[in-house]
Every structure is written in structure tokens, then in C-alpha cells.
């Protein structure tokens, strides 16, 4: 099994609730907000996060914001970062702090 092909854990945000809660998520996490959370899926294009304090939100830290030659955090890792965008597909885009420190 590839490191990028993990099943979504049972405690990941429920997709239906993510959509229903989108307006509340955007209000709770304006652009520039500081967040912390845990990686629940590692994909080739980035990592998905459960955001602390906002259980119906899905964070995404995309590889395009990651400096070369860093690696994506592992599934289960605790991370911190800043909200940089609210995507049309109900994802909160995050730039991880560790990526800022390496630049």
C-alpha cells in the first residue's frame, strides 16, 4: 500500500456536515486566522487536516505552498498554520508554519 493511499479515518469530518456548516466555517476561520490541527490524510498533492475547535471543517495544505525539498507531514502529525483561502469545494486552504520557517 502506498503512503498516499490511506483509508479516511472514522473520526474525519463528515462530508455532509462539512457542506452544511460551510458558512459557519468561513465565519469562524477568516483568511489570516491561525489554526492548529491534525493530518488525517496524506495525498500526493498535500495533506488534509482536522482543524482544532472547528470539527466540521476540512483543512488542506497543498504541496504548491511547500518549499523544496521539504516533505509533507505524516498522517497523524499535529501542525499549525494560517488560513490563506476558502475554496469552492468547502476546503479551508492552510499554509503550514513549518513551510514559512524554511524559506
C-alpha positions, 0 to 999 in steps of 0.5 A: 500500500502506498503512503498516499493511499490511506483509508479516511479515518472514522473520526474525519469530518463528515462530508455532509456536515462539512457542506452544511456548516460551510458558512459557519466555517468561513465565519469562524476561520477568516483568511489570516486566522491561525489554526492548529490541527491534525493530518488525517490524510496524506495525498500526493498533492498535500495533506488534509487536516482536522482543524482544532475547535472547528470539527466540521471543517476540512483543512488542506495544505497543498504541496504548491505552498511547500518549499523544496525539498521539504516533505509533507507531514505524516498522517497523524502529525499535529501542525499549525498554520494560517488560513490563506483561502476558502475554496469552492469545494468547502476546503479551508486552504492552510499554509503550514508554519513549518513551510514559512520557517524554511524559506 
